[in-house]
Amino acid sequence: RVHAIVLDGTIAVEPLDWTKSTAAHVVFEKLLTGQACSEGKGEDKKPIDFLMVVGDGREDEKVFKWANKLGKRRTIDNVVTVSLGNRSTEAAATFSQGVSGVLSCLQRLASL
């Protein structure tokens, strides 16, 4: 099952059943399941306490919304959602410097 959308002289064909949001949810659930399994084995696993989602397109909006819900429900203590560019967004913040600006910022943070 797919749907098609006309975009600036092109046609984008996207699956109806899978989005970046559903993929992120599946990965998150697998991480939680792995965490629960290791707890029973005496392994000391830290809970997931930080999630950062950065995106630059309309298809990222569903992931921003999903991540923000995790933060509001306190499923994850620290959730950061960032949209690249200047447009209306579900993300909590916008960053106009683009992907290279995000990478530069993350590199500086990692060196602290």
TALINBEL-V725666 format. One record per helix or strand of 2 or more residues. SS is the DSSP state (h for helix, s for strand). FROM is the first residue (numbers start at 1). TO is the last residue. If there is no record, write none. Layout:
SS,FROM,TO  SS,FROM,TO
This chain:
s,2,7  s,10,15  h,20,39  s,50,55  h,58,72  s,78,84  s,93,95  h,98,110
